[in-house]
Amino acid sequence: MGAAEIDIPGPVRDHVACFRDGLGLAWLRDLPAIVAECRQRWSVALQAPCTYPSLSYVAPGVRSDGSPVVLKVGFLYDELAAEMP
């Protein structure tokens, strides 16, 4: 996958696309750039994303030092915002 290409699982795309009057579509449009920025910032090689229905892009990966990580980029909605510190 190139820096601007990611595989967005169908269940994630479907759940987010119908959410909040187009905000989900905007998030889906911006998601490849967000993931590319995260990959570069934290030197992460990502594996295939999780495919369960969700409002988040979730993918396991490995940092350049070999440590395992999970990248989660969530679609921001009221309930998710309440979970953030």
C-alpha positions in Angstrom: 0.0 0.0 0.0 1.3 3.5 -0.8 1.3 6.3 1.6 -2.1 7.6 0.3 -3.7 4.2 0.0 -5.3 2.1 2.7 -7.7 -0.7 2.8 -10.8 0.5 4.6 -12.8 -2.6 5.6 -16.3 -2.6 4.2 -18.1 -2.7 7.6 -16.2 0.3 8.8 -16.9 2.2 5.5 -20.6 1.3 5.7 -21.0 2.3 9.3 -19.2 5.6 9.0 -20.5 6.6 5.6 -24.1 6.9 6.8 -23.3 8.8 10.0 -24.1 12.4 10.7 -25.1 14.1 7.4 -21.9 13.6 5.5 -19.4 14.0 8.3 -18.6 10.3 7.9 -17.9 10.7 4.2 -15.5 13.5 5.0 -13.7 11.3 7.6 -13.4 8.5 5.1 -12.0 10.9 2.5 -9.4 12.2 5.0 -8.5 8.8 6.6 -5.7 7.8 4.2 -3.8 11.0 4.9 -4.4 10.6 8.6 -3.1 7.0 8.6 -0.1 8.0 6.5 0.8 10.8 8.9 0.6 8.3 11.9 2.7 5.7 10.1 5.4 8.3 9.4 5.2 10.0 12.8 5.6 6.8 14.8 7.6 4.8 12.2 4.9 2.1 12.0 4.6 -0.7 9.4 0.9 -1.6 9.4 -0.7 -5.0 8.8 -4.2 -5.6 7.4 -6.8 -3.7 9.3 -9.4 -5.3 11.5 -12.6 -6.0 9.7 -15.2 -6.0 12.4 -18.0 -3.4 12.3 -16.8 -0.3 13.9 -16.6 3.5 13.7 -12.8 3.3 13.8 -9.9 2.2 11.6 -7.9 -0.3 13.6 -4.8 -2.0 12.4 -2.0 -3.9 14.1 1.5 -3.0 13.3 5.2 -2.9 14.2 7.4 0.1 15.1 10.9 0.4 13.6 12.3 -0.8 16.9 10.3 -4.1 16.6 7.7 -3.2 19.2 4.1 -4.2 18.4 1.4 -1.6 18.3 -2.2 -1.1 17.3 -3.2 2.0 15.4 -6.7 3.2 16.1 -8.1 6.2 14.2 -11.7 6.8 15.4 -14.5 8.7 13.8 -15.1 11.5 16.3 -18.7 11.5 17.5 -20.2 12.6 20.8 -19.8 9.3 22.7 -16.2 8.8 21.5 -15.3 12.4 22.5 -16.6 11.6 26.0 -14.1 8.7 26.3 -11.1 11.0 25.6 -9.2 12.6 28.6 
